[in-house]
Amino acid sequence: MLGRCLRPASSRPWQSGRATRRRALGGSSSSSSSSGCGSSPSSSLSNALRSRLQPTRELGQKERRNLGWRPSRHFSTAGEVGRTGTSSSSTSLPGSTSFQTDSTAGEVETSQEGLRRARSDLLDSWADPNTTVYANPICSQMDQLLLKCPEHEDVLALLVTHRGVFFVHNLVTAVQVLGALAADGSIEKMALNAMLQDPRYDLLIRDLIRFVPKLDFLAMANIACSLRQLGHKHYVLLSRMLTPLLRQPAPDVTTLIRCIKAYTWAGYTAQDDFYAHFAGVLAERIEELNPAQIVDACRLFGDAAQYQVKFFVAAEEALLTSGMLEEDMEPHEVAIIAKAFSSHLRTNHDALFDAIARVLERDASKMQVQDISSVLSSFRRLALKYDAALEAGLLGVAPALWEAWVLRKPLDDVKPSDVATIIEAAAFFGVKSDDLLRPAMDYLDDRVDEVGEQSAINVVYAMCLTGAISTHGRLLLYLFRKIGAGTAWEKHKVRVFQLWLAQQLQFPWLDAKLRRRCVEGGLRAYVLHRRGFGCPFPDNAREVAAELTELGIPCRLFVPVPDTPYEVDVVVGDRKDALLISSEVSRNTMQPVGGTLLEMQHLKARGWRCVVVPRRLWMSLESAPQGSRKQYLEGLLSAFKLPSGQ
């Protein structure tokens, strides 16, 4: 039971309790006056509803006191606010799931006929007032009145005319009905905007804020979901319910996920206590979640600001041990899982991404372009290179791009931002696909106006690595002008400065210049990233040179490359053979990626042959048996085709 109701203000507070109760139940009294709301509740009750009520005997003073019927000390213009008997031990609405439009609920019929039929079915299953669900008949009558309202104006009218007999349970029902009307399209956008500014709706919200301490978890979850259906981010009410939600147990995982989804929609992504608490709850009950619920939960916690280790570890174990990821989930759901687990840049889920790579390799032809883009982007964020999965993903995208290029018309499921992400991920790992590059560039050339600044940075970087500069000069010009036009470049200052270097070395003929603020900010970030203007890891370079000297191989340290900002870490022999110490390598294959590939391409254009020494691998060999580093360097020197004794 929720604990309080709103009683009508009597014009004669000294009247007997029996006469007051008789008016509230719909009876008549010659000595009683009308309520403070202007009308009696009985004037709106239909005969059909009255016939469902069981006869109510007169209650004595002691019984009324046990039920909570006391004179109120708080008065308002709409009626007295006092304590009364509550409606039930639970704030859930029987059959209320029919009015939820979340992903866990069924589809709601949009036609008026379907809406009337749904409400008729709900009323048929409605419990009688004198059952254990409703301890007070008035609460049941008010719920039935609210559920019969065909328009939002009727609900708002009841909030005023029957305010005196509203229970807290009825307040929750009222906001749920309004949310259901908004979700099924019964309220137009202009009318919905006017309703959110209506004083009667504001009165409902203020009443809900006041009685938050009396609500249980299900009632607060229903309120949050209703606000989401209404599109009303009422932060005062949502914030007021945060602490009570943490103190009360969730009735089931479906309600819990619905509640988290509503708060994520409202922008509560940085509430660490909120997400940590519910992450622990879902981690303990992970076996109760079906595949769709796991996907929803992963999406929600992936959008949160903080990484919830309990949930993600439990979810990974559930996905891998049961084979759910590779057998039960759709490709779109796999893409959501990949995006969620890579959102916080944690490196302790490589086993899960191995399984995701196998799914991509197997089902790439069945996946949408957006899904392939999400999976490849997650690989790129975590620096995990899967050659077979990357090639399968590129082949899966190529047919759609060829179709769009041949027909010369945009496709709804092929967005320029997704195409830019895919070709940037392929270039980041050094994977080239001639079948994809030409149609992708032509598709972007036709829709260059739809390419944003972030996508422009990705595409220009891919063009520098794939050689598309010479074949799509006009696209390069238009995209290069977009860099720095907004604020997206501020998140990629190092990459932007690398593109400025690429312009000086690869396409100085381009009739466009990068904005000065981008060059200055990028230079500062680039220097900090490389720990100066020269070799980024000089101590490791000296260690490599010492090992080469012990092998009898001549070498030179920190050799500048003319007409470039680069400096070769270790030069082997008298030829242009360079060893580069780099930390920008893939974590699973130790192959160069990203900016290291771009630097190697610039050096290759000037006659240098480069081999990368992964810094993490080199440092790990320090604790290996003696001679391991020498054996490793001898293996690297074979790429230069030099005998180990020279």
URUR-V300909 format. One line per field, one symbol per residue. phi: phi as a letter, one per 20 degrees, with the letter a starting at -180 (. if undefined). psi: psi as a letter, one per 30 degrees, with the letter a starting at -180 (. if undefined). A space follows every 10 residues. Layout:
phi->???
psi->???
This chain:
phi->.eobcddffe fcfeffffff ffffeofdbf eedffffobe gffdeeffff feeegdefdf fffffffnec fedddbfeqf dcecfeeafc efegmfffde dffeeffefe ffffffffff ffffeffffe effdecffff fffffffefe cffffffffe fdgfdeefff ffffffffff fffenfdfff ffffffdfgf ffffffffff dgfeeeffff ffffffffff mdeeffffff effgffedff fbffffffff ffffffnedd efffffffff ffffdffeee gfffffffff ffeffdfdff fffffffffe femffeddef gfffffffff fdfdleddcf ffffffffff fedffeefff ffffffffff felddcffff ffffffeggf ffffffflbf dfecegffff ffffffffem edcffdffff ffffffcffe eeffffffff ffffednfff dcffffffff fffnfcdfff ecffffffff ffffedcfff eacfffffff fffffffffe lpedffcfff ffffffffff endfbcdlef dgmbeecffc demeeedcdd ecdecffedm efbmffffff fffffdnedd cedfffffff ffefgfnfff fffffffffe ldffed
psi->kffllklkkk fjfgllfeee eeeefgllkf fllllffflk ffffkleeee ffklkklkkl eeeeeefgjl klfkllfflk jaklklelfk gkkkgfffgk glffllkkkf leeeeeeeee eeeegklleg afejfkfeee eeeeeeffkf lfeeeeeefe fgefgkleee eeeefeeeee eeeggfklee eeeeefgkee eeeeeeeeee geffkaeeee eeeeeeeeef gjijfeeeef feeeeffkkk elfeeeeeee eeeeefgifg jeeeeeefee eeefgfffkl eeeeeeeeee feflekkjee eeeeeeeeee efgeefefkl eeeeeeeeee fffghkgghe eefeeeeeee eegeffklee eeeeeeeeee eghjjjeeee eeeeeffeee eeeeeefhkk kegjkeeeee eefeeeeegg kkjffeeeee eeeeefhfff kaeeeeeeee eeeeffgfef fieeeeeeee ffkffbgfff fheeeeeeee eeeefeiffk hkkkkeeeee eeeeeeeeeg hafbkfieee eeeeeeeeef fgkklkkijk kkglglkkek kkaflijkkk jkfilkfffg kklbfeeeee eeeefggkkk kkjkeeeeef fegllkfeee eeeeeeffff hkkff.
